[in-house]
Amino acid sequence: MREIVLHFGTHQNREQGIEFTAEIRKHASPQLEASNIKILLENHYSYDYKGLNELGGEPADFLK
């Protein structure tokens, strides 16, 4: 395995959801990098798309 896809998921509070995803990446990145596995962040619909509360739909979501 060389790559793993991280889907941002959904969350009722956008900022909390983005922070949660950033924490997962922060803790998982060193182990994955040591194993030469890349994290691919999946973007999706905008947060308010059909009330789905999707995370990862805005470029700023990837900067945390």
C-alpha positions as CSV (number, residue, x, y, z in Angstrom):
1,M,0.0,0.0,0.0
2,R,1.4,3.4,-1.0
3,E,-1.6,5.7,-0.5
4,I,-4.5,6.1,1.9
5,V,-7.5,8.3,1.1
6,L,-8.8,10.4,4.0
7,H,-12.4,11.6,3.5
8,F,-13.2,14.6,5.6
9,G,-16.6,13.2,6.4
10,T,-19.5,15.3,7.9
11,H,-20.0,17.1,11.1
12,Q,-22.8,19.3,12.6
13,N,-20.2,22.0,13.3
14,R,-17.9,22.8,10.4
15,E,-15.0,24.2,12.4
16,Q,-15.0,21.3,14.9
17,G,-15.1,18.8,12.1
18,I,-12.2,20.4,10.3
19,E,-10.2,20.5,13.6
20,F,-11.0,16.8,14.3
21,T,-9.8,15.8,10.8
22,A,-6.6,17.9,11.3
23,E,-5.9,16.1,14.6
24,I,-6.3,12.7,12.9
25,R,-3.8,13.8,10.2
26,K,-1.4,15.2,12.8
27,H,-1.2,11.9,14.7
28,A,-1.3,9.5,11.7
29,S,1.1,11.4,9.4
30,P,4.4,10.5,11.1
31,Q,3.7,6.7,11.1
32,L,2.4,6.8,7.6
33,E,5.3,8.8,6.3
34,A,7.8,6.5,8.0
35,S,6.1,3.6,6.1
36,N,6.3,5.7,2.8
37,I,2.5,5.9,2.6
38,K,1.0,9.1,1.3
39,I,-2.2,10.6,2.7
40,L,-4.6,11.7,0.0
41,L,-7.2,14.2,1.2
42,E,-10.5,13.8,-0.6
43,N,-12.5,17.0,-1.2
44,H,-16.2,16.8,-1.6
45,Y,-19.4,18.9,-1.8
46,S,-19.6,22.3,-0.2
47,Y,-20.6,22.3,3.5
48,D,-24.2,23.4,2.9
49,Y,-24.9,21.2,-0.1
50,K,-28.3,19.6,0.4
51,G,-27.9,19.9,4.2
52,L,-25.3,17.1,4.2
53,N,-22.7,19.1,6.3
54,E,-19.9,17.8,4.1
55,L,-16.3,18.8,5.1
56,G,-13.5,19.3,2.6
57,G,-15.5,21.3,0.1
58,E,-13.5,24.5,0.5
59,P,-9.8,25.1,-0.2
60,A,-9.3,26.5,3.3
61,D,-10.4,23.2,4.8
62,F,-7.1,21.7,3.6
63,L,-4.9,24.3,5.2
64,K,-5.5,23.3,8.9
